[in-house]
Amino acid sequence: MFPQKQQYDLIIVGAGLSGLSAAVSARQNGLETLVLEKGRSIGGDGNYVEGAMGVDSYLQKETGVKIDKTKLLQEELAYSHYEANAPHMEQFIDASGETIDWLHELGVAFLKVGPQGDSWPTIHTFTGGGHAAVQTLYQKATDLGAEFAMSVSAQQVLMAAGHVTGLSIMNEATGQSSEVKSKHVLLATGGYVDNPELVKKHTTMSDRLMTVSDGKSTGDGMQLAWKVGAQHYQMGAIQYGGGAIYDKIQPPFVHMASQIAAAATQEAILWVNERGERFVNEDVNDNMCHAGNAILTQSKVFSIFDQAAVDHLVNVGLYKEVGNSPISPDKFDGLQSELDQDLKQHAKYLVKADTIEELAAKVNLPKLGETIAQYQKLVAAGSDTDFGKQTKYLTGVSTGSFYAVELGVGMACALGGLRVDGHNEVLNNYGYPVPGLYAAGNDAAGMLVGDTYAVTLPGSTAGYAAFSGRNAVLHVVGEH
Ligand SMILES: Cc1cc2nc3c(=O)[nH]c(=O)nc-3n(C[C@H](O)[C@H](O)[C@H](O)COP(=O)(O)OP(=O)(O)OC[C@H]3O[C@@H](n4cnc5c(N)ncnc54)[C@H](O)[C@@H]3O)c2cc1C
């Protein structure tokens, strides 16, 4: 449905995590606010979020979690090879705890705060997941009087005398077009992970990437902004979700709670490439983005394990904690039946054989026998002198049957595209604002990363979405 009025103080494009945070804040500050959402439902990828990053939040104070902000900033800048924007990063970190407190006061519930694997203890897990959080924000924004136009997309940023004057918009259901006026437009469209052309242009081996997003993050915000002179900025950091089952038939979400996927990626016993050669310390999966990078250094990757490992995972327990998966049981008691079921259905990504030789022949991995013989020597010696895997995770591959699962790389979201200043104003090629144009969330989050998403600071994209939406609004309020 088209907007009810012709003119607003602020138009927000996208009703995801950043757009909803901005909408609540805008109404708290008395701005006449319109939110355009091209989909039929609200929340965007915010629906799938586990938690949001914060430092010095109420929850961290309650639980005695203390973080040295200066050290954190320095470490994150180093992780990004100083490609992250230091002042913006510092501003975000400084405000992040207060942002969590603000969400909490609005009624967004948090279950716990802590690290993800070997990370800073910054992720505040939403009770009921991101879905509950975005619903709470939507309800609050609506109660406060924000107007939502659903199935309406922004098509073009309108400018006059160098300043934003509004948007041309389209009803996604009927194809009808219209215009709506505002001196302030906030782009909050969720980045470009669902735009295959942009992903291909900026990422290696894009055909092996499996997106797990909502399908609506098609890079609209950056493309609208580029057309009115915004700088192309810092594309290429994708939030990889580590290894993922390489299934070209079913969509990736089918495997999100799969125990085969968790066994093949997070338990990661032996990973080999297209020749059957080992190429990495499989503990790399402790950092899901590093794991994604490592997998993409090879043409193909297979996770190899034996029946003894399956039996152990089913009956005894996990070799290592499953940190990055929606499932984190003590045992994979459904693993054997999942394997049997997929084999029965001739799933292309899964091969089983009685012997290593047979597995090598079936998958066409000529070096597999040699690789496993060498790997078994390392297991027997209790020391991975080849790649440095921790001894406690050196699990053998010796007891048939043998399994190979082909891996691609999961990707949740893509960051960047637009450069913003400390008010989340979109900058042009000369480093000056495009007057009236703002960006938040993933559209602007290239400011926080280098070429690899900082999983070391867990929850940072969700935390940034909430922070940046509010941050832009505060500047609009000041200008108003
Ligand atoms: C499976 C999964 C798990 C994740 N887990 C975490 C996590 O635990 N912690 C974390 O920090 N991050 C996580 N993320 C990333 C997180 O979801 C995003 O960083 C966050 O949602 C970004 O907020 P956003 O507002 O930029 O985009 P979104 O929340 O995706 O919202 C963008 C909205 O804009 C709308 N839109 C797009 N184009 C237009 C247009 N032209 N006109 C109108 N509307 C438009 C879209 O339909 C969408 O509703 C996860 C992502 C996925 C996919």
Ligand as a Chemical Component Dictionary entry (heavy atoms), coordinates in Angstrom:
data_LIG
# 
_chem_comp.id                   LIG 
_chem_comp.type                 NON-POLYMER 
_chem_comp.pdbx_formal_charge   0 
_chem_comp.three_letter_code    LIG 
# 
loop_
_chem_comp_atom.comp_id 
_chem_comp_atom.atom_id 
_chem_comp_atom.alt_atom_id 
_chem_comp_atom.type_symbol 
_chem_comp_atom.charge 
_chem_comp_atom.model_Cartn_x 
_chem_comp_atom.model_Cartn_y 
_chem_comp_atom.model_Cartn_z 
_chem_comp_atom.pdbx_ordinal 
LIG C1  C1  C 0 21.219 -16.772 9.140  1  
LIG C2  C2  C 0 21.795 -15.457 9.603  2  
LIG C3  C3  C 0 22.257 -15.339 10.906 3  
LIG C4  C4  C 0 22.811 -14.139 11.344 4  
LIG N1  N1  N 0 23.245 -14.054 12.639 5  
LIG C5  C5  C 0 23.788 -12.911 13.078 6  
LIG C6  C6  C 0 24.193 -12.780 14.449 7  
LIG O1  O1  O 0 23.997 -13.670 15.279 8  
LIG N2  N2  N 0 24.772 -11.614 14.825 9  
LIG C7  C7  C 0 24.974 -10.579 13.940 10 
LIG O2  O2  O 0 25.540 -9.558  14.331 11 
LIG N3  N3  N 0 24.543 -10.655 12.666 12 
LIG C8  C8  C 0 23.957 -11.789 12.215 13 
LIG N4  N4  N 0 23.503 -11.865 10.927 14 
LIG C9  C9  C 0 23.575 -10.659 10.087 15 
LIG C10 C10 C 0 22.383 -9.727  10.410 16 
LIG O3  O3  O 0 21.200 -10.402 10.110 17 
LIG C11 C11 C 0 22.459 -8.467  9.594  18 
LIG O4  O4  O 0 23.716 -7.885  9.786  19 
LIG C12 C12 C 0 21.384 -7.447  10.000 20 
LIG O5  O5  O 0 20.108 -7.990  9.859  21 
LIG C13 C13 C 0 21.570 -6.216  9.134  22 
LIG O6  O6  O 0 20.520 -5.320  9.322  23 
LIG P1  P1  P 0 20.023 -4.432  8.095  24 
LIG O7  O7  O 0 18.956 -3.563  8.615  25 
LIG O8  O8  O 0 21.192 -3.824  7.433  26 
LIG O9  O9  O 0 19.439 -5.491  7.041  27 
LIG P2  P2  P 0 18.167 -6.434  7.149  28 
LIG O10 O10 O 0 17.880 -6.756  8.562  29 
LIG O11 O11 O 0 18.377 -7.566  6.214  30 
LIG O12 O12 O 0 16.965 -5.532  6.579  31 
LIG C14 C14 C 0 16.970 -4.985  5.280  32 
LIG C15 C15 C 0 15.535 -4.753  4.837  33 
LIG O13 O13 O 0 15.524 -3.863  3.726  34 
LIG C16 C16 C 0 14.521 -4.286  2.811  35 
LIG N5  N5  N 0 14.817 -3.727  1.484  36 
LIG C17 C17 C 0 15.843 -4.057  0.663  37 
LIG N6  N6  N 0 15.800 -3.303  -0.457 38 
LIG C18 C18 C 0 14.724 -2.481  -0.342 39 
LIG C19 C19 C 0 14.145 -1.479  -1.188 40 
LIG N7  N7  N 0 14.657 -1.153  -2.382 41 
LIG N8  N8  N 0 13.028 -0.834  -0.760 42 
LIG C20 C20 C 0 12.455 -1.153  0.437  43 
LIG N9  N9  N 0 12.960 -2.108  1.267  44 
LIG C21 C21 C 0 14.083 -2.752  0.892  45 
LIG C22 C22 C 0 14.626 -5.800  2.877  46 
LIG O14 O14 O 0 13.465 -6.410  2.367  47 
LIG C23 C23 C 0 14.849 -6.035  4.375  48 
LIG O15 O15 O 0 13.626 -6.201  5.061  49 
LIG C24 C24 C 0 22.912 -13.040 10.464 50 
LIG C25 C25 C 0 22.420 -13.144 9.163  51 
LIG C26 C26 C 0 21.857 -14.340 8.736  52 
LIG C27 C27 C 0 21.325 -14.420 7.333  53 
# 
loop_
_chem_comp_bond.comp_id 
_chem_comp_bond.atom_id_1 
_chem_comp_bond.atom_id_2 
_chem_comp_bond.value_order 
_chem_comp_bond.pdbx_ordinal 
LIG C1  C2  SING 1  
LIG C2  C3  SING 2  
LIG C2  C26 DOUB 3  
LIG C3  C4  DOUB 4  
LIG C4  N1  SING 5  
LIG C4  C24 SING 6  
LIG N1  C5  DOUB 7  
LIG C5  C6  SING 8  
LIG C5  C8  SING 9  
LIG C6  O1  DOUB 10 
LIG C6  N2  SING 11 
LIG N2  C7  SING 12 
LIG C7  O2  DOUB 13 
LIG C7  N3  SING 14 
LIG N3  C8  DOUB 15 
LIG C8  N4  SING 16 
LIG N4  C9  SING 17 
LIG N4  C24 SING 18 
LIG C9  C10 SING 19 
LIG C10 O3  SING 20 
LIG C10 C11 SING 21 
LIG C11 O4  SING 22 
LIG C11 C12 SING 23 
LIG C12 O5  SING 24 
LIG C12 C13 SING 25 
LIG C13 O6  SING 26 
LIG O6  P1  SING 27 
LIG P1  O7  DOUB 28 
LIG P1  O8  SING 29 
LIG P1  O9  SING 30 
LIG O9  P2  SING 31 
LIG P2  O10 DOUB 32 
LIG P2  O11 SING 33 
LIG P2  O12 SING 34 
LIG O12 C14 SING 35 
LIG C14 C15 SING 36 
LIG C15 O13 SING 37 
LIG C15 C23 SING 38 
LIG O13 C16 SING 39 
LIG C16 N5  SING 40 
LIG C16 C22 SING 41 
LIG N5  C17 SING 42 
LIG N5  C21 SING 43 
LIG C17 N6  DOUB 44 
LIG N6  C18 SING 45 
LIG C18 C19 SING 46 
LIG C18 C21 DOUB 47 
LIG C19 N7  SING 48 
LIG C19 N8  DOUB 49 
LIG N8  C20 SING 50 
LIG C20 N9  DOUB 51 
LIG N9  C21 SING 52 
LIG C22 O14 SING 53 
LIG C22 C23 SING 54 
LIG C23 O15 SING 55 
LIG C24 C25 DOUB 56 
LIG C25 C26 SING 57 
LIG C26 C27 SING 58 
# 
